[in-house]
């Protein structure tokens, strides 16, 4: 199969796996040590979207402003413009630290090619960040031209890192809602299971019109149905652990409400698609909810 330029580059750097083998367990331990609230903050559960891409806008925007202000400084020599360049550089550098923390959190569960690409992404960003710090020091000590050159080098390296980050999202599908690639499911109520085959506390996966649906009964007896494939990394929710009226994905411990599909704990940030249910003539019937992501893109 044909490979992209980035894939070929990643495969040509075998040391990326060695770095990952050393670093990834430590990152996992550090994130887990913070407990569930810290994990949910880093993953963006509270934001209802992945947090890392949002935070990367700050350094990218601030460093681009630095590039513009440096050019204006050279052209005009105005002190106010010079201060604006330095302030933008400092802001971008500070913002990059937050982006790095959330990026490491996103990377902690990757494997294979995406894990190697994540290492390359992180290494390039680290070089770009270090060069930005060097630029700040050089500017503060009066060596402005050297500081500008260090910044330009760092900005270029960070641009390459951004490209690798784009590949992680668009090629490997990191942090996208996997439910969007599922079939929509039935538009009309369709029988899927005998009512007496779903006991209290059960979770049953059924296939209907090309989509997997996870059936359960709430503690109050209500029949509930959500997408059976975890939207984070396609984990089979029917193999997960049930905790009350929630299910924990067996792959990365994302936890969802069995009736609403709402995310309780990350790393997933998007809700599971939900299906309406009804009981008729001893059968459980389901149909896709109009709010499901599949309904919104078809």
C-alpha positions as CSV (number, residue, x, y, z in Angstrom):
1,X,0.0,0.0,0.0
2,X,1.3,3.5,-0.8
3,X,2.6,5.5,2.1
4,X,2.6,9.2,2.7
5,X,5.8,11.2,3.0
6,X,5.3,11.4,6.8
7,X,4.8,7.6,7.1
8,X,8.0,7.0,5.2
9,X,9.8,9.4,7.4
10,X,8.5,7.8,10.6
11,X,9.4,4.3,9.3
12,X,12.9,5.5,8.5
13,X,13.5,6.5,12.2
14,X,13.6,3.3,14.3
15,X,14.7,5.2,17.4
16,X,11.2,6.6,17.7
17,X,10.0,3.3,19.0
18,X,12.8,3.1,21.6
19,X,11.9,6.6,22.8
20,X,8.2,5.6,23.0
21,X,9.0,2.4,25.0
22,X,10.8,4.5,27.6
23,X,8.5,7.5,27.8
24,X,5.0,6.2,27.3
25,X,4.7,4.2,30.5
26,X,5.9,7.2,32.5
27,X,3.3,9.5,30.8
28,X,0.6,6.9,31.6
29,X,1.7,6.8,35.2
30,X,1.8,10.6,35.5
31,X,-1.7,11.0,34.0
32,X,-3.2,8.2,36.1
33,X,-1.6,9.7,39.3
34,X,-3.7,12.8,38.8
35,X,-6.9,10.7,39.1
36,X,-10.1,10.8,37.0
37,X,-10.7,14.6,37.4
38,X,-7.2,15.5,36.1
39,X,-7.6,13.0,33.2
40,X,-10.9,14.5,32.2
41,X,-9.4,18.0,32.3
42,X,-6.5,17.0,30.0
43,X,-8.7,15.0,27.7
44,X,-11.3,17.8,27.3
45,X,-14.3,16.0,28.6
46,X,-15.5,19.2,30.3
47,X,-14.9,21.1,27.0
48,X,-16.9,18.5,25.0
49,X,-14.1,18.4,22.4
50,X,-10.4,17.4,22.4
51,X,-8.5,20.0,24.3
52,X,-5.1,19.7,22.6
53,X,-6.1,21.1,19.2
54,X,-7.8,24.1,20.8
55,X,-4.7,24.9,22.9
56,X,-2.3,24.7,19.9
57,X,-4.1,27.7,18.4
58,X,-2.5,29.9,21.0
59,X,1.2,29.3,20.2
60,X,0.6,29.1,16.5
61,X,-1.3,32.4,16.5
62,X,1.1,34.1,18.9
63,X,4.2,33.0,17.1
64,X,2.8,34.0,13.7
65,X,2.1,37.5,15.3
66,X,5.8,37.5,16.4
67,X,6.9,36.8,12.8
68,X,4.8,39.8,11.6
69,X,6.0,42.1,14.4
70,X,9.6,41.2,13.8
71,X,9.2,42.1,10.1
72,X,7.6,45.4,11.1
73,X,10.4,46.0,13.6
74,X,13.0,45.6,10.9
75,X,11.1,47.9,8.6
76,X,10.2,50.7,11.0
77,X,12.5,50.3,14.0
78,X,9.6,51.4,16.3
79,X,10.1,50.4,19.9
80,X,6.4,49.6,20.4
81,X,6.5,47.0,17.6
82,X,9.6,45.5,19.1
83,X,7.8,45.1,22.4
84,X,4.8,43.5,20.7
85,X,7.1,41.0,19.0
86,X,8.7,40.0,22.3
87,X,5.3,39.8,24.1
88,X,3.8,37.6,21.4
89,X,6.8,35.3,21.5
90,X,6.5,35.0,25.3
91,X,2.8,34.4,25.1
92,X,3.2,31.7,22.4
93,X,6.0,30.0,24.4
94,X,3.8,29.9,27.6
95,X,0.9,28.6,25.6
96,X,3.0,25.8,24.1
97,X,3.5,24.3,27.6
98,X,-0.2,23.8,28.0
99,X,-0.5,22.3,24.5
100,X,2.4,20.0,25.3
101,X,0.7,18.7,28.4
102,X,-2.6,17.9,26.6
103,X,-0.7,16.4,23.7
104,X,1.2,14.0,25.9
105,X,-2.1,13.0,27.4
106,X,-3.6,12.3,24.0
107,X,-0.5,10.2,23.0
108,X,-0.5,8.0,26.1
109,X,-2.7,5.3,24.6
110,X,-1.4,5.2,21.0
111,X,0.4,2.3,19.4
112,X,2.1,1.4,16.1
113,X,2.5,4.0,13.5
114,X,0.4,6.6,15.3
115,X,2.6,6.2,18.4
116,X,5.8,6.8,16.3
117,X,4.2,9.8,14.6
118,X,3.3,11.2,18.0
119,X,6.9,10.9,19.1
120,X,8.1,12.7,16.0
121,X,5.5,15.4,16.6
122,X,6.6,15.8,20.2
123,X,10.3,15.9,19.4
124,X,9.8,18.6,16.7
125,X,7.6,20.7,19.0
126,X,10.2,20.4,21.8
127,X,12.9,21.7,19.5
128,X,10.7,24.5,18.4
129,X,9.9,25.4,22.0
130,X,13.5,25.3,23.0
131,X,14.5,27.6,20.2
132,X,11.7,30.0,21.2
133,X,13.1,30.1,24.7
134,X,16.6,30.7,23.3
135,X,15.2,33.5,21.2
136,X,13.6,35.2,24.3
137,X,17.0,35.0,26.1
138,X,18.9,36.4,23.2
139,X,16.4,39.3,22.8
140,X,16.6,40.1,26.5
141,X,20.4,40.3,26.4
142,X,20.4,42.7,23.5
143,X,21.2,40.2,20.7
144,X,18.1,40.8,18.8
145,X,19.2,39.7,15.3
146,X,20.4,36.3,16.7
147,X,17.1,36.1,18.6
148,X,15.2,36.6,15.4
149,X,17.1,33.9,13.7
150,X,16.6,31.5,16.6
151,X,12.9,32.3,16.5
152,X,12.7,31.7,12.7
153,X,14.4,28.3,13.1
154,X,12.0,27.4,15.9
155,X,8.9,28.6,13.9
156,X,10.0,26.5,10.9
157,X,10.4,23.4,13.1
158,X,7.1,23.9,14.8
159,X,5.5,24.2,11.4
160,X,6.8,20.8,10.5
161,X,5.5,19.5,13.8
162,X,2.1,20.9,13.0
163,X,2.1,19.0,9.7
164,X,2.8,15.7,11.6
165,X,0.0,16.6,14.0
166,X,-2.4,17.1,11.1
167,X,-1.4,13.6,9.8
168,X,-2.2,12.2,13.2
169,X,-5.7,13.6,13.0
170,X,-6.5,13.2,9.4
171,X,-4.6,10.0,8.5
172,X,-4.7,8.0,11.7
173,X,-8.0,9.4,12.9
174,X,-6.7,10.5,16.3
175,X,-9.4,12.1,18.5
176,X,-12.2,12.0,15.9
177,X,-15.7,10.7,16.6
178,X,-15.6,7.1,15.3
179,X,-19.4,6.9,15.4
180,X,-19.5,9.2,12.4
181,X,-18.3,6.3,10.2
182,X,-21.0,3.9,11.4
183,X,-24.3,3.4,9.5
184,X,-27.2,5.5,10.7
185,X,-29.3,2.6,11.8
186,X,-33.1,2.3,11.2
187,X,-35.2,5.4,10.7
188,X,-38.3,3.5,11.8
189,X,-38.8,1.3,14.9
190,X,-37.3,-2.1,14.1
191,X,-37.6,-5.3,16.3
192,X,-34.1,-6.5,17.4
193,X,-34.6,-8.7,20.4
194,X,-37.2,-10.6,22.4
195,X,-38.1,-8.6,25.5
196,X,-37.5,-11.6,27.8
197,X,-33.9,-12.0,26.4
198,X,-32.7,-8.8,28.1
199,X,-32.5,-9.3,31.8
200,X,-31.9,-6.6,34.4
201,X,-28.2,-5.8,34.5
202,X,-27.5,-7.3,31.0
203,X,-25.8,-5.6,28.2
204,X,-26.5,-7.1,24.8
205,X,-25.1,-6.1,21.4
206,X,-27.4,-6.5,18.4
207,X,-26.9,-5.7,14.8
208,X,-29.5,-3.8,12.9
209,X,-29.2,-2.2,9.4
210,X,-25.4,-2.4,9.5
211,X,-24.9,-0.8,12.9
212,X,-24.1,-2.3,16.3
213,X,-26.4,-1.3,19.1
214,X,-25.9,-1.9,22.8
215,X,-29.1,-2.8,24.6
216,X,-29.4,-2.6,28.4
217,X,-32.0,-2.1,31.1
218,X,-31.5,0.8,33.5
219,X,-31.8,0.3,37.2
220,X,-35.3,1.7,36.9
221,X,-36.2,-0.9,34.3
222,X,-36.1,1.3,31.2
223,X,-34.8,-0.3,28.0
224,X,-31.9,1.8,26.7
225,X,-29.8,1.7,23.5
226,X,-26.6,3.4,22.5
227,X,-24.0,2.7,19.8
228,X,-22.0,-0.4,20.7
229,X,-18.8,0.9,19.2
230,X,-16.9,3.4,21.4
231,X,-16.4,6.6,19.5
232,X,-13.0,7.1,20.9
233,X,-11.0,4.2,19.5
234,X,-13.7,1.7,18.4
235,X,-13.7,-0.4,21.5
236,X,-16.5,-3.0,21.8
237,X,-18.6,-1.6,24.7
238,X,-20.5,-4.9,25.1
239,X,-17.2,-6.3,26.5
240,X,-16.8,-3.5,28.9
241,X,-17.7,-3.3,32.6
242,X,-21.1,-2.1,33.7
243,X,-21.1,0.3,36.6
244,X,-24.7,1.2,37.6
245,X,-26.3,2.8,34.5
246,X,-22.9,3.4,32.9
247,X,-20.5,1.3,30.8
248,X,-16.7,1.4,30.8
249,X,-15.0,0.8,27.5
250,X,-12.5,-2.1,27.7
251,X,-9.9,-0.4,25.7
252,X,-9.2,3.0,27.4
253,X,-11.8,3.2,30.2
254,X,-14.0,5.8,28.7
255,X,-17.3,5.7,30.6
256,X,-20.7,6.5,29.1
257,X,-24.3,6.7,30.3
258,X,-26.1,3.6,29.0
259,X,-29.4,5.5,28.3
260,X,-28.2,9.0,27.1
261,X,-24.8,8.1,25.7
262,X,-23.3,11.0,27.6
263,X,-19.6,10.9,28.4
264,X,-19.0,10.5,32.1
265,X,-15.2,9.9,32.0
266,X,-12.7,10.3,29.1
267,X,-10.6,9.9,27.1
268,X,-13.7,10.0,24.9
269,X,-15.2,13.5,24.6
270,X,-18.1,12.9,22.3
271,X,-21.4,11.2,23.3
272,X,-22.3,7.8,22.0
273,X,-25.1,7.8,19.4
274,X,-28.4,7.0,21.0
275,X,-31.3,5.0,19.8
276,X,-35.0,5.3,20.8
277,X,-36.6,2.2,22.1
278,X,-40.1,0.8,22.6
279,X,-41.7,-2.6,23.6
280,X,-44.2,-4.0,21.3
281,X,-45.7,-7.5,21.2
282,X,-42.9,-8.9,23.3
283,X,-40.2,-7.4,21.2
284,X,-37.7,-4.7,21.8
285,X,-37.7,-2.2,18.9
286,X,-35.2,0.5,18.2
287,X,-34.7,3.4,15.8
288,X,-32.0,6.0,15.4
289,X,-32.3,9.3,17.3
290,X,-32.4,12.4,15.1
291,X,-29.6,13.9,17.2
292,X,-27.1,11.2,16.3
293,X,-23.9,12.3,14.5
294,X,-24.6,9.9,11.6
295,X,-27.9,11.6,11.0
296,X,-26.2,15.0,10.9
297,X,-23.8,14.2,8.1
298,X,-25.9,12.1,5.7
